[in-house]
Amino acid sequence: MTIAHRSLIAITLAAALAGCGKDSEPTVPFPEVPEPLVPAPAEEITVQIGDTAVKAMKESLVITSNTEDDKIGYVEAFKGIKFAEAERFAHSKIVELSDLESEEGLADATEFGFVCPQTKKTELGQSEDCLNLNIWRPVGVADDAELPVYVFIHGGDFEYGAGSNALVQGDTVVAQGASEGSPFIYVSFNYRLGLLGSMWVDDEKGGNFGIGDQKRALQWVNENIAVFGGDPQKVTLIGQGSGASSVSILQMSDSSDNSPVANNYIQRSIMQSTPYGLDYQTYETAQGNTTEICKAFGTTETKTSLNVIKQALNALLALNILPDEVSEKLKPIVDDMPTLSKNTVCADDYVSQLQNIDLDIVLDTQKYEIANPVTKTISWLSENIIGVISKENATPMANFMPFLPYIDSYETCGLFGCTQHKGQHLNSQPVLSGIAVPTIIGNNAKDSNTMSMLPTLTFLIPTILELLQEDIDNGTFEPIDDDNSAINLVIWLQQEDNQQRVVDMVSSLSANEVSAQLELGDVLDLLPSSAYEAVTKLFFGLGNSEMNNELLQLTEYAPKSENELGGATDNMASFKMLMNDMLFQGPARNQAIKAEGNFDAPATLYHFAFKPSFNVWTHNTDGQEGDLDVGDLLKSVACLSGACSGSELPFIFNKPFKLDGTEVSPTKKDQALMNDMSRLWFSNELFTDHNYSAQLDNVLSIDADGEISEELDWDSTHNKTTTPGFGSGRLQGLNESGLMLQYMTDYEIPLQ
């Protein structure tokens, strides 16, 4: 049944039910329904904050509860406060609150500020002058109140989002806390995104500008929140998605930045849907990717150097991991490649050139060249060959998130040896560092369904494989290995005309055609066995062939023939399960295991499986006109099956909105969980009552029915294994077999 048919049936049923009433009066009168509470209009107030007079807003709203009648609550909102300023491709510097005073001696905090430039539709205007934050506090807070503080980092793949988004505003939770005797202050902020937030530059401070902005925001809170009535020594940092990834980075203490965050700017943290298994770009990879950025902007020059593709293929042959017949076919191809190649590199002054390019051109180039799904897929496939040279960049995962922060530590060598330079913000893979403060960590049941490029990837790869098969069938391409579609695809794509064919094919599909394919074929639930094997092997990198083969031999993840009944559907389910296990559930659980016994920084694991009555994802998000975005369309469809990334946000903030700020009408069941979860999330009990024990394997569960409870033996109960002798549960089995994050250099699986 198609989505269109289901919608039509739903409308017909609704209309039929609406017509079932009668005009006659009921024999038993209905109870009187009280008039709904109506909040008063917001009013402008002037508040003395330290030495600065600040114009803010006093706002009222309805507080709902599962145990009490609705009531009106009040908050004071300080919006659009500038906390830092920065030139393009330069690190930000903090701005003092007193510097924001106007000629009248007032600082205006009555309206949200600009959001940071991005290619998605935003509720507010965009500007590079976007480093502003928002504060919600109870009404009438004294300067010396020393209230706890919660600071939120928004998600969005480091490409989109804002602290002012309707879904993550703090008015409701702050009003709830104040009315129930547990007052606190809530802060949200913006940070630079996309290319403006992360680009390799030849500078000792690196190019992780967005992470630097986050540190400046936390520094500002540390230095100023006391005059708002907050306690700088009671700060809890919350992040969702890429915001949670940021929290994992900010907990690291081995960077060269002189402003350590953990136990200085923050004392606790909450990480929601952290892809701890994600392999971040190395310094060298980020440097190489900048060349592609320069090409896109035309800020390049040409130099002659060794052919890196030939180097990579020779390295692959030298590893002796390929079957003899494959090596025999591949060797003459490699031998025929030129040893030297003319390479395009960034011009010496590329940064200054990029600083002067119009912002609209920057965003268009980012959208259509750098972050284009086809471009990212081709880069991902090509990286499988180049990545063989360096095991430090073991997987090509980072190609799916081109604006992910990169590891900014590096090594320089000379006549007298080598010198290791610490990174300014990110010295190693975040998963290699333990948590440094008491932390809540967990994920949603279907996080991988909407993670970055994964839905687009499983949509594109089968289509690209069809082109490859056409060439094999007509004899224009001889497969390197008949049983390895992954390596065949990578070699096939080394020919530029084949890359162009892929671009042309995908470009010919309009957004409406993609939408039609989704309705008619349910393609996001189907994955042929050849595509499943290829996607899995390429995702973790061809250099990890032994690990890939072992994973795909396990019953849980083994490919099934699409000729079998339900085979293609089972393959898609297996792929999503593998991604959840390796990127989200497994690494998060291991971080909790490592934290056990650390009384200064215990961990609590949670799992969110409740499927809302509404979908938090939307697809009319492309550009400021809100055109249909194919990537978000794929994510919207993928999110229909359960709790995907971001599904928990309406419940944590008790806000009936989607990710794009569209208002929704929650059901009674939705609202009941929103009332409960929003109170739990901003309580001390969340940190004290559910600390993880490896022996108990206890997880704070928000189940499919909206029930909140602590469940024991989580892995063996919820991740049952079907492979004989493979641990008590899948996650423990991956640990005991040594497969968990085997692609991650220096990763140590904790003992249990």
C-alpha positions, 0 to 999 in steps of 0.5 A: 500500500502506498503512502498516498493510498494510506493517506486517502484511507485515513482521510476517508475514515476521519470523514466517516467518523466525523459524520457519525454524530447526531443532532439530538442532545445526549441523554447523559450530559457531558461534564463541563470542560474548563476554559483553556488557560490563555497566557498573557502577552509578552512584555518588555522589562528592564533588568539590572544584570551586574553593571549592565541594564538589559532589556529583556522579555517577561513571557508567560506560558501554560504548564501541563502536568500528569498530576496537577491541573494546568497553570500559567508559568512565567519566565524571563527571556534574554535573547540574541546576546552576542557572546563572541565575534569573529572574522571569516576563517578566524577563531572567535573572541569573546565579547563582554556583556558591557560592550553591548550597551547602546548609547542609551546605556541599555543592552537589548536582549528582546529578540533572537539574533541572526542564525549562522549561515546554512543552506537549510530554511531557517525561521530567522535571518542569516548572517555571519554575525551570528555568535549569540546566545539565549538565556531563560530564567525564572522571574525575579531571580536574585543575583546571588541565587546560584541556580543550576545552569543547563547549556544546550548545543544543537545538532544538525551534522555541523551543517544546520541548526540554531539555538533559537529553534522553537523545538529547543527553546527553554521557556517551558522547562524553566517555567516547570522547574520554577513552579515546582521548587526546582529552579534552574537557568537554561542557555542555548547558542549558535556556532558557525556551521558548514565550511565557515565552521570547519576548514583546514587552514595552515595555522597552529590553531587549526580550522575547527572554528565551530568548536572554538565558538562553542568554547567561547560560549561556555567561557562566556557563561562561566564568566557571566552567568553568576550575574544572571543568578546562576552558579558557574560551578553547576553547569550541565552541558547537553548536546543532541546529534552533532551537538552530542559529538561536540560534547564528547570533544569538549570533554577531552582534556588533552588539547593545546587550548588554554581553556579546558572545558570539563570540570572548569566550564562544565560539571556534568553532561548529557549526550543524546544520540552520540555517534561515538563510532564515527571515524573523524578526519585526520589532519592529513585528510582534512588538508587533502579535502581542502584542495577539493574546496579550493577547486570548487572555488577556483582558488588553486594552482597546479603542481607535479607530484606522485600519483596518489591513486597509483601509490594506494593501489600498489599499497593494496597489492603489497598487503596481499589481502586480495585473491591471486586472480584479483591481483593478477587482473589489477596489477597491469592496470596499476602498472599502466597508470602514470607515476607522476601526475599534475595535481591541483593544490590550493593557492598560497593565499587561498584563505584570504581569497575565500574571505573575500568571496560573497556569502551567497557564493560560499553557500551555493558552492557548499551546497552544490559542490562540497555537500552534494550527495553524489559528490560525497558518495564519489569521494567516499568511494575514492577514499577507499583506495587512497585510505589504504596508504594510511591506517590512521585514516582507516575508514572513509566515513568522514566523507559523509560529513564534510564539515565534521571537526577534524583532528588538528594534531599533527607531526613535523619532521626534520633532520633532528627527528620529528615533533608532535604538535598538540591539536587546538581542540581535537587531539585524537578520536573522541572515543579514545578518551573517557568521559571526564564529568558525570554523564548521561549517554544513550541513543534512540532505537532507530538513530542510524535511520536518519544519520547524516548520509546513510539513507541517501547512501542506501538509496544511491548505491544500488542505483550506481551498481546498476550502471556498473552491471551494464558495463560488465554485461556489455563488456566495457568493464571486466570485473576485478573480482566477481564476488566483490562488488565493492572493489569493482565499484571503486575501480570502476569509479576511478574513470572520470567519465563513469563519475560523470555518468553517475552525476548525470544519472542522479541529476536526472532524477527530480525530487518528485521522481525520488518521492514517487519511487519512495511511495511506489517501491518502499526502496528504503526498506529494500537492499539487494545482497550485492548492494548490502555487501558493497555498502558495508565493506565500503563504509568501514573501508576496504583496508578493513577487509578481515573485519568486514568479512567477519562481520558479514559472516555473523548470522545477525548481519549476514546478507540474504539473497534478494531472491529469497522471500523478504531477503532484501527487506532483511538486508536493509534491517541488518544494515541499520542494525549493524550501523546502530550497533557499531556507531551508537549502541556499542561504543556508548555502552563501552564508554559507560563500562569504562566509567564504572568505578570512577566516582568523579565521573560515573555514567548513566545509559539510556535508550529511547524507543518511543515512536511519537504520533508525529514525525520530527523530520520534514522535507521542505527545507531546501533554501530559504524558499523551503523547497523539497530537499531529497536528503531530508525526504529520505530521512523523513520516510526513514523516520516513519518506522520508529524513534530516529535521531531527534525524536526525543527532543519534543519530550525533553523540552516539552515542546510540540514542534518538529525539527524545522519549527513546525507546530504539531498536535501531540496525542494524550500519550505524547503529552503524558511522556512530554510531561514526565520526561521533561521533568526527569531530564532536568533533575538531579535524580537523572544523574544519581539514580541510574548509574551504570553497572557492568554487572547489572547492565542497567539502562534507563529505558523509555520504551515504545509505550512511553513507560520510563523504567530501569531495565537490567541485563539490557544487552542480552534481553534487547540485543539477542544474538542468533550466532552460536557462541557469540556472547550473551548479546550482540554488543557483548559479542562484538566486544568479545570477538574484538570486532567492536570499532576494530577499524579505529586505531588504538581503540581498546575494548574494555574488560567486563 
